[in-house]
């Protein structure tokens, strides 16, 4: 059973930086596209922040382009989200996602979430 364990959230001032990490266990890392989603206070839907395929190709939400960078380390089975120039509107619970891209398809896996608060 795939498990995702996140770390790295916290409180940061506007303009600051944080790096989130998500370690995958119980599965073959290269079989999964990895992503970060977030759910802001008072919002029901999670939004995609960034995603990265097994080959390293990445895509970003328009709101974070140029500020956030997603990367993956196959030796550590870990995906990272480097967040720079943080804004108060980046405040949210951030969730790691793993989506199997090799047949057979499985339901997505989710981490437990990590709180990011951007405030002075």
N, C-alpha and C positions, 0 to 999 in steps of 0.2 A: 504494500500500500504506500503510495506516494505521500510524503509529508513535506510541508514547507514551513520553515522556521525563519521569521523575520527579526531583524534587529536594526537599531540605529535611529529610531525616532527621538523626538524630544522637543524642547522649547528653544527657539532661536529668534534673534532680533531680525527685523526687516533688513535685507541686504546680506544676510548671513548664509552659511552653507551647512548642509547635512549630507551624509551618505547613508542610504539604506542598503541593507544586505538581506538576501533571502537564500537560504541553503535548502537544496532539494535532497531528500533521501528516499530510499525505497524504489527508485526507478532509474532508468538510464537517461542521464541528463540530455544527451543529444537527441533523444526522441521527443523533446518538448520545446515548443516555443514558450518564451517566458515574458511576462508582462507585469507592469505595475498599474493598479487602478487606485482611485481615491474616492472617498465619500465625504463630502463637506457637511458641516453641521446643518441640520434641517433639511437636507436633501435625501430623497429616497433612493436615487440611482447612483451607482458607482460609475465613474467615468474613466475611460482609458487615459492614462498619462503617457505611457511609453511601452513599446513591445520590441522584442528582439528574437529573431529566428535562430535556428541552430547554426546557421552559417554566418551569423553576425549582423545581418541586415536589420536596421532599426527604423521605427517610425514613432512620431511624437504628436501629442496634441498640440494644436497651434499655440495654446496658452503657455506652453513650457519650452517651445523651440528656442534654442540658443541659450537656455538657462540650465536645462536638465540633460544629463547624459546617462543612457542605459548601457550596461556592458555585462558580459558573462565570462566566467572563468571555468572552463571545463575541468581543470585539475581539481577545483574545489567544489564543483557542482553548485556554484553560487552565481546569482545575478545581483547586480548592484544598480542603484539609482543615485547618481551624484546630482545633488540639487544645489545650484548656486543662485545668487541674487534673489533669495526667497522673498516673497511678498505675503502680506496678510491673507490674501485670497488663496494662497497655497495651503492654508490650514485645513487639515482633513485627517481622517484615518486612511492610511495607505495600506493596500492589500497586494500581496504578491500572488501572481496567477501562473499556473502551468497548464499548457494546452498540448495534448499529445498530437503529434503530426505524423505518426507512423501507424499504419493499420495494425490492429483494430483501434478505432477511435474510442476514447473514454470520455467521461464527464470531466470538466475542468476541475483542477485542484486549486484550493485557496489557502493562503496563510491566515493567521489569526488576526492580522492587522496591527499596525503600529501608528501611534498618534504623532502627528507633526503639527506643532503650533508655532505660528510666526506672529510675534507680538513684541512690542516695545514695553 
